Amino acid sequence: MADITKTGILNSLKAVEDPNFNKDLLILNSIKKFEVYNSALNMELSFTLPSSNDTDQLKDKFVRKIKEDFPSIKNVNLSIDAKTTVHQGSNKNPILPGVKNTIAVASGKGGVGKSTVAVNLAVALAKDGAEVGLIDADIYGPSIPLMLGLKEKPKIMQNQQTMKIIPLSNYGVKVISIGLLVDDDAPVIWRGPMASGAVKQFMSDVDWGELDYLIFDLPPGTGDIQLTLVQTIPLTSAVIVTTPQEVSLIDARKALKMFTRVNVPVAGVVENMSYFIAPDTGKKYDIFGTGGGSKIAEELKVPFLGGIPIDPRIRIGGDNGIPVMYDTPDTEHAKAIEQISKNLASQVHLINVKGSSASKMEILLEDNE
């Protein structure tokens, strides 16, 4: 008969297969309560799992697995506390006190669908129950308002001591963009310091409230403006968006190395336009090649968060201000984005756990695969 210990139970749980469950999230510190009395086990787990539906499904699998591996346990009282961990950045709290995590969505070059990915990731995280904000840091090409169907001007809240901009909100995401403050046909002709100053004001002068995730849609490239922004923004992590072909991968490598040089952890790579499925035949076409995103992730030793297929409905949703996560949630491309958002939440949790001083004393368990 197997001994009923924390390590034994965790090893059992880490053998559970579930697409929404990242086994690396389970460490000894995930157990907040552990009591064994006669044939009953009372246990509380705490780790990132934003969706309540996923929590219920995973809880059932955990209970079945524990009873299977430990026949002496007849009753399992298990609760899962799916909280978002907080990034302990010393430069974040003064400027964004209510924001738990800040994530940059970046690309080495334009035309890879970076803003589309940023919008749909934000909406997917919000649909899973997280409090989400989105800063359109692409000052020279602000497209976020169009993609989220936002046209009105933000309001100003003023009291005796402070004056704050109230971000607009749609699809559960709070948003600020220079595109909401200037006319649609007015070009933003600013030098780099002015652009980075505007992004800093989007952080300090906007009333974000309490957020689990604040996402920054960065301008494409790895030049002076990008470097200035990543040094200005107190970032938890970054996501690199690429397409499968080599011309995009070359620039994705540069973007990833830029974050490495400024000590920002990369949560992973997202491959956009991964493939196309013909609606009439169902045949899959690798228009821009195949496997490039996963290969560069393996090469540079960062997670591959997933791939998003090409679909005209993604473009139509962006043009009409209705993200595919809301317009066509049951389609393959929407489900791919949803899974990528879950993978991202898991990686942010791991970055926070590994970055905390307490985690250095925690015992990480090996996967049972």
ChimeraX attribute file (.defattr): number of C-alpha atoms within 10 A of each C-alpha:
attribute: neighborCount
match mode: 1-to-1
recipient: residues
	/A:1	7
	/A:2	10
	/A:3	10
	/A:4	15
	/A:5	12
	/A:6	16
	/A:7	14
	/A:8	14
	/A:9	19
	/A:10	20
	/A:11	19
	/A:12	19
	/A:13	22
	/A:14	22
	/A:15	14
	/A:16	19
	/A:17	14
	/A:18	12
	/A:19	11
	/A:20	19
	/A:21	19
	/A:22	20
	/A:23	20
	/A:24	15
	/A:25	20
	/A:26	22
	/A:27	23
	/A:28	15
	/A:29	17
	/A:30	16
	/A:31	16
	/A:32	13
	/A:33	13
	/A:34	14
	/A:35	12
	/A:36	13
	/A:37	9
	/A:38	9
	/A:39	12
	/A:40	14
	/A:41	18
	/A:42	14
	/A:43	18
	/A:44	15
	/A:45	19
	/A:46	20
	/A:47	21
	/A:48	24
	/A:49	27
	/A:50	23
	/A:51	17
	/A:52	14
	/A:53	11
	/A:54	16
	/A:55	19
	/A:56	13
	/A:57	12
	/A:58	21
	/A:59	16
	/A:60	11
	/A:61	15
	/A:62	22
	/A:63	15
	/A:64	15
	/A:65	17
	/A:66	24
	/A:67	16
	/A:68	12
	/A:69	16
	/A:70	18
	/A:71	11
	/A:72	16
	/A:73	17
	/A:74	12
	/A:75	15
	/A:76	17
	/A:77	11
	/A:78	16
	/A:79	16
	/A:80	20
	/A:81	16
	/A:82	16
	/A:83	14
	/A:84	23
	/A:85	20
	/A:86	19
	/A:87	24
	/A:88	16
	/A:89	17
	/A:90	8
	/A:91	13
	/A:92	19
	/A:93	14
	/A:94	10
	/A:95	15
	/A:96	23
	/A:97	14
	/A:98	15
	/A:99	21
	/A:100	21
	/A:101	27
	/A:102	26
	/A:103	25
	/A:104	28
	/A:105	24
	/A:106	30
	/A:107	32
	/A:108	26
	/A:109	22
	/A:110	16
	/A:111	12
	/A:112	19
	/A:113	17
	/A:114	25
	/A:115	27
	/A:116	20
	/A:117	23
	/A:118	25
	/A:119	27
	/A:120	24
	/A:121	24
	/A:122	25
	/A:123	27
	/A:124	29
	/A:125	25
	/A:126	22
	/A:127	19
	/A:128	17
	/A:129	14
	/A:130	22
	/A:131	21
	/A:132	27
	/A:133	27
	/A:134	27
	/A:135	22
	/A:136	27
	/A:137	27
	/A:138	24
	/A:139	23
	/A:140	15
	/A:141	14
	/A:142	21
	/A:143	21
	/A:144	27
	/A:145	22
	/A:146	18
	/A:147	21
	/A:148	23
	/A:149	18
	/A:150	17
	/A:151	13
	/A:152	10
	/A:153	14
	/A:154	17
	/A:155	11
	/A:156	13
	/A:157	12
	/A:158	10
	/A:159	7
	/A:160	5
	/A:161	5
	/A:162	8
	/A:163	13
	/A:164	17
	/A:165	18
	/A:166	19
	/A:167	22
	/A:168	20
	/A:169	17
	/A:170	14
	/A:171	16
	/A:172	17
	/A:173	24
	/A:174	22
	/A:175	27
	/A:176	27
	/A:177	24
	/A:178	23
	/A:179	25
	/A:180	22
	/A:181	12
	/A:182	12
	/A:183	10
	/A:184	11
	/A:185	7
	/A:186	8
	/A:187	12
	/A:188	15
	/A:189	10
	/A:190	11
	/A:191	9
	/A:192	15
	/A:193	12
	/A:194	13
	/A:195	21
	/A:196	24
	/A:197	14
	/A:198	17
	/A:199	24
	/A:200	17
	/A:201	14
	/A:202	22
	/A:203	18
	/A:204	16
	/A:205	18
	/A:206	20
	/A:207	18
	/A:208	24
	/A:209	13
	/A:210	15
	/A:211	20
	/A:212	23
	/A:213	25
	/A:214	26
	/A:215	26
	/A:216	26
	/A:217	27
	/A:218	24
	/A:219	25
	/A:220	23
	/A:221	18
	/A:222	21
	/A:223	12
	/A:224	10
	/A:225	20
	/A:226	22
	/A:227	17
	/A:228	16
	/A:229	21
	/A:230	20
	/A:231	15
	/A:232	14
	/A:233	20
	/A:234	22
	/A:235	23
	/A:236	25
	/A:237	24
	/A:238	26
	/A:239	28
	/A:240	25
	/A:241	30
	/A:242	33
	/A:243	28
	/A:244	26
	/A:245	18
	/A:246	15
	/A:247	11
	/A:248	21
	/A:249	22
	/A:250	14
	/A:251	19
	/A:252	26
	/A:253	18
	/A:254	16
	/A:255	25
	/A:256	27
	/A:257	16
	/A:258	18
	/A:259	23
	/A:260	13
	/A:261	10
	/A:262	11
	/A:263	13
	/A:264	20
	/A:265	21
	/A:266	23
	/A:267	26
	/A:268	25
	/A:269	30
	/A:270	29
	/A:271	28
	/A:272	23
	/A:273	23
	/A:274	24
	/A:275	22
	/A:276	18
	/A:277	15
	/A:278	11
	/A:279	9
	/A:280	6
	/A:281	7
	/A:282	9
	/A:283	9
	/A:284	12
	/A:285	15
	/A:286	15
	/A:287	13
	/A:288	17
	/A:289	14
	/A:290	17
	/A:291	16
	/A:292	19
	/A:293	30
	/A:294	21
	/A:295	15
	/A:296	22
	/A:297	21
	/A:298	13
	/A:299	10
	/A:300	12
	/A:301	11
	/A:302	16
	/A:303	20
	/A:304	22
	/A:305	24
	/A:306	20
	/A:307	25
	/A:308	21
	/A:309	21
	/A:310	18
	/A:311	17
	/A:312	9
	/A:313	17
	/A:314	22
	/A:315	17
	/A:316	14
	/A:317	21
	/A:318	22
	/A:319	15
	/A:320	13
	/A:321	18
	/A:322	22
	/A:323	27
	/A:324	25
	/A:325	25
	/A:326	15
	/A:327	14
	/A:328	16
	/A:329	15
	/A:330	11
	/A:331	13
	/A:332	14
	/A:333	21
	/A:334	23
	/A:335	17
	/A:336	16
	/A:337	27
	/A:338	22
	/A:339	19
	/A:340	25
	/A:341	23
	/A:342	23
	/A:343	23
	/A:344	26
	/A:345	24
	/A:346	24
	/A:347	23
	/A:348	27
	/A:349	24
	/A:350	19
	/A:351	19
	/A:352	20
	/A:353	21
	/A:354	13
	/A:355	16
	/A:356	14
	/A:357	11
	/A:358	10
	/A:359	14
	/A:360	11
	/A:361	9
	/A:362	13
	/A:363	11
	/A:364	14
	/A:365	15
	/A:366	11
	/A:367	14
	/A:368	11
	/A:369	7
